[in-house]
């Protein structure tokens, strides 16, 4: 699969459009540092032939103002800035593909899809950040380094290295913003009720999103007279700083793992309880074991689809708040919006720093029926508001 992200830059009084040649030149130099993206997968799907074949870069004209895209309530409208219709799908023959979108208003979006086989969200963030750095200063010298199997041994299991085939998505993505004042109120409330000292933004926001989404799914199910169904939240974790010795953020590869919390009965459906469990499980992360790969292999060996179950509802959260997405600058200043392709993923939460800093921006992916309940949840709306414009 691919990791897909895009950066929207509205036209300003000082906006200077970069020429095709400059963006191409800076991308070419970026690929000299992130060389696996310029290669091609070998037939076994387990290794890359670093043959410098390069990546696709296209320029397109979007015949509407950028504001028309950004004011839409759901995120699928933003997919126009991605170079393919299914941004999360593996791009056969390419390990990265990019697009520069020119809006009628003069705004520009930089979008791209990078292979998850090469690196995780941190790697993709560094790639786009360094592309921006080199567009502003072609003489800059980024310092990424690929850690490969020195961290997690390479798997020979054919299931792990296979390509995921995606169906057309039927899920909605919607943005919400937790302003800093509401975030502080939520933090104080949960700290008092849970006894957890100084809960993090990731802990309190992911707990509230999980709780409200669980209630939405359970509420829809209750209309069909189904009984209580347990659920779990899988929190993806960047392992770079958890390893011994720790790695820098410049380390490229899939240096990720994660941990689970569960709702087993009605008494567990509350944020203080969930934050307490999140803190407990986070402290138990084992840096020598990749929980994601273990779960995938265990499921496939039992003939099941990973992270899908008939007896438990699975939710997922990826916190990207330590990555400088809203600082990625191609010479037009900071982006007005950072977009992630919502893709065919149900019950996913993405957490970002918001543009002004301090608060938290989230993208929630849910089934259309579940989203209709979730987006009206009174506890959610007490602390968060939908984003529908810039």
Secondary structure, DSSP 8 states (H G I E B T S, - for coil): -EEEEEEEE---TT-----HHHHHHHHHHHHHHSGGGGSEE-TTSS-EE------EEEEEEESS-HHHHHTSSBGGGGGGGSSSSSTTS--TT-SEEEEEEEETTS-EEEEEEEETTT--HHHHHHHHHHHHHHHH-TT-----EE-GGGTS-----TTTTS--------EEEEEEEE-HHHHHHHHHHHHHHH--TT--HHHHHHHHHHHHHHHHHHHHHHTTT-----EEEEEEEE-TTTSSS---TTEES--EEEEEEEE-SGGG-SHHHHHHHHHHHHHT--TT--HHHHHHHHHHHTT--TT--SSSEEEEEEE-TTS-GGG--SSS-S-SEEEE--TT-SSEEEEEE-TTSSSEEEEEEEEHHHHHHHTT-HHHHHH-EE----
